Structures are given as structure tokens and as C-alpha cells.
Amino acid sequence: MSAEVVEARLDAIRTALLAGDLNSLAEHEALLGVALAETGEAPDQATRLRLRRKAAENVRLLGAVRAGLGRALRRLAELREAWTGFSTYDGRGERQMQGNPSGAMDRRF
């Protein structure tokens, strides 16, 4: 295999990340590993730089995906908490959970 195959794998990972196709990332990563293992001779400097840039961009995109998933999980936790009640703070600044006695939140979601 050649550097072109590695580059194609990096491009496929980028496309999956941009499309939000997180389910295919494991397969793409495995194919990239195979391509890297089967690469014969070292590519020229220009190709190495291009591959590094693409890999760095994929790392940046993965970081953005991770941050976005973290925000989504926090939002889901907030919604779950709102479903069961709400919180207030007492005079000492400690959080106090208040129940949802009327069940009114059931109709809001």
C-alpha cells in the first residue's frame, strides 16, 4: 500500500467526522491502521507534511466531537433533572432539590 491509501483513509475519517457518522469511525481507524502497517517505503517530505496536516485536522475534529458530546450529555442531565424537579439554593449557598408536585413538567416534554 502507499501513502495515497493512507491519505484516502484520513480523508474518509474526516468525511465521517464532518457528517457526524461516529459509528463508522472504528472501521475507518482499523483500515487506517492496516494501511499504515502495509505502507512500504517512506513518502517524500511534501507527502509527509500533507499527511501530518490531515491527521492534525482529524485530531482537531475529534476534539470538537468530544466537546460536543460532553455538552449534549450535560444538557440531557439537565433535562432529566428538570423532569424530576428543580433546584434552589438556601441561605448558605447549598443546593436544594425541589420536587415536581404537580407533574406539570410531564406536559412540557
C-alpha positions in Angstrom: 0.0 0.0 0.0 1.1 3.5 -0.5 0.8 6.9 1.0 -2.2 7.6 -1.2 -4.1 4.8 0.6 -3.2 6.3 4.0 -4.3 9.7 2.7 -7.6 8.3 1.4 -8.2 6.7 4.9 -7.5 10.1 6.6 -9.9 11.7 4.2 -12.6 9.1 4.9 -12.2 9.7 8.7 -12.6 13.5 8.1 -15.7 13.0 6.0 -17.2 10.7 8.7 -16.5 13.3 11.4 -18.0 16.1 9.4 -21.0 14.1 8.6 -21.5 13.0 12.2 -21.1 9.4 11.3 -19.5 8.3 14.5 -20.5 4.7 14.1 -18.1 4.3 11.1 -15.1 5.7 12.9 -13.9 2.4 14.4 -13.9 0.8 10.9 -12.1 3.7 9.4 -9.5 3.6 12.2 -8.9 -0.1 11.7 -8.5 0.4 7.9 -6.1 3.3 8.6 -4.0 1.0 10.8 -3.8 -1.6 8.1 -2.8 1.0 5.5 -0.1 2.3 7.8 1.2 -1.2 8.6 1.4 -2.1 4.9 3.0 1.1 3.7 6.3 0.2 2.2 8.7 3.0 1.7 8.6 6.3 3.4 6.8 9.0 1.4 8.6 12.2 0.3 8.7 15.2 2.6 5.8 17.0 0.9 3.6 14.0 1.2 4.6 13.5 4.9 3.7 17.1 5.6 0.3 16.8 3.9 -0.5 13.6 5.9 0.5 15.3 9.1 -1.8 18.2 8.4 -4.6 15.9 7.6 -4.0 13.9 10.8 -3.8 17.1 12.8 -7.1 18.3 11.4 -8.7 15.0 12.2 -7.4 15.3 15.8 -8.9 18.8 16.0 -12.3 17.5 14.7 -12.2 14.6 17.1 -11.7 17.1 20.0 -14.7 19.1 18.8 -16.8 16.0 18.6 -15.8 15.0 22.1 -16.6 18.5 23.4 -20.0 18.5 21.6 -20.9 15.1 23.1 -19.9 16.3 26.5 -22.2 19.3 26.1 -25.0 17.1 24.9 -24.6 14.7 27.9 -24.7 17.7 30.3 -27.9 19.0 28.6 -29.5 15.6 28.8 -28.7 15.5 32.5 -30.2 19.0 33.0 -33.4 17.9 31.2 -33.6 14.7 33.3 -33.2 16.8 36.4 -35.9 19.3 35.3 -38.2 16.3 34.7 -38.0 15.3 38.3 -38.0 18.8 39.9 -35.8 21.8 40.1 -33.2 23.1 42.5 -32.8 26.2 44.5 -30.1 27.5 46.9 -30.5 28.1 50.5 -29.1 30.9 52.6 -25.8 29.1 53.0 -25.5 28.6 49.2 -26.2 24.9 49.3 -28.2 23.4 46.6 -31.7 22.1 47.5 -33.7 19.9 45.2 -37.4 20.7 44.9 -39.8 18.1 43.7 -42.3 18.4 40.9 -45.6 18.0 42.9 -48.0 18.9 40.1 -46.4 16.8 37.3 -46.6 19.8 35.1 -43.2 19.1 33.6 -44.7 15.9 32.1 -46.7 18.0 29.6 -43.7 20.3 28.7 -41.6 17.5 27.2 
